[in-house]
Amino acid sequence: MLTSPISMTIQGTARSLARVNNDNFGSTYRASWLETTYKHELVLTIRNSYQGKAGPSQLERHNVELKHSVTNNTNPGVVPSVSTAYCVILSPRTSDSVVASDALVALNVFSTANIAALVNWES
């Protein structure tokens, strides 16, 4: 199990996300803070499951999702802005977890190096 709290850096500031829910195969972590006239909330959800019928073709599925909500405290009529980033790791139950780990590391390096292009619709 991951430790609680989890530290994540948003807009150059480390935020501490406390575990607010835990079940057998997943957890939810949350942090919120005020900034001038805006309330920010981070929700990190981690879920682990199996996909497909039991047997050699069954997959392990690991989901990680981060939602960042920003609400305008001075104008409650403004719809909150919610940005979501997530990844899904799928691998056969019988495979070496290093292969899935290597793929995630490669994706992380690529997305970090190209984040401006990706959010500006480049492909």
N, C-alpha and C positions, 0 to 999 in steps of 0.2 A: 504494500500500500504506500502511496505517496504521502509525504509528510504534510502536515497542515500547520501553519499557513504556507501557501505557495507564493513566491515572489514573481511578479511580471512587471516589465518596464513598459509604460505607456506614455507617450509624449515626453520622453526623457526622464520620467520619474518612476522609481520602483514603487509598485503597489503590492500590498499584502492581501492575498485572497484567502479567507478562512473557509474551511470545509463546512458546508451547511447541510449536506445530505450525503449519505453513504449507504449503499446496498451491496449485495454480494459481488456485483460485477461493474460497479460504476460509482462515481462521486461527482458532486457539484460543489464548486468553490465560488465565493462572491466577495466583492469589495465595492464600496461606494464612497464618493467624496464630493465636496462642493468646491466649485471654482468660479469665482465672481458670481455670475447669475445662472450658472449651469450646474446641474447635478449629473455626475457621471456614475455609471454602474458597469462593472465587469462581471460576467458570469462565465466561468469555465466549466464545461461539462465533459466528463470522460466516461465512455461506455465501452465495455468489452463483451463480446458475445460470439456465438458460433453461427455460421450461415450455411444452410443446406442440411441434407440428411447426414447422420452419423456415418462415418466411413472414411476411406482414404481421400475422397474428393471434398470433404467438409472443410470449410474455411474458418479461420480465426478472423474476427472483425474487431478492429480497435478504432473508435471514433473519438476525436478530440475537437471540441467546438468552443470558440471564444466569441462572446457577444459583448459589444461595447455600446451602451445606450447613453445618449446625452439628452437631457431634458432642460428646457428653458424654465427656470423657476419664476421669472418675472412675467412671463406670458404663458399661462397654463393652456391656452388654446392652441399653441404651436405643437404639432405632432412631433414626438421624440424622434431623434435620429438614431437608428440602430444599424451598426455595422457588424457583420459576422464573418469570421474566418474559421475554416475547419479543414480537417484532413481525415481520411479514412485509410487505414492500413489493412489490406486483405492479404492473407497468405494461407496456404494449405496447412492444416494442423500438423502434418508430418514433416514440414520443411524446417530447415534451420532458421531460427529467428534472426540470425545475422544478416541473411539476405534481405529480409524486410527492413531491418534497421539500416542497412546500407542504402536502400532505395529512399528511405525517409531522409537520411542525411543529405543525399544528393539533391533531392527536391528542396530541402531547406536552403542549401547553398545557392541553388539556382534562383529560388524565389527571393531570397535576401538580396542577391546581386541585381535582380531585375524588377524589384517591387514597383518602382515608378513607372516602368513600361507596362507592367501587368495591369495596374489600376487605371492606366490611360488607354486601355483597349488594344494594346499591341499584342500580336500573337505570332 
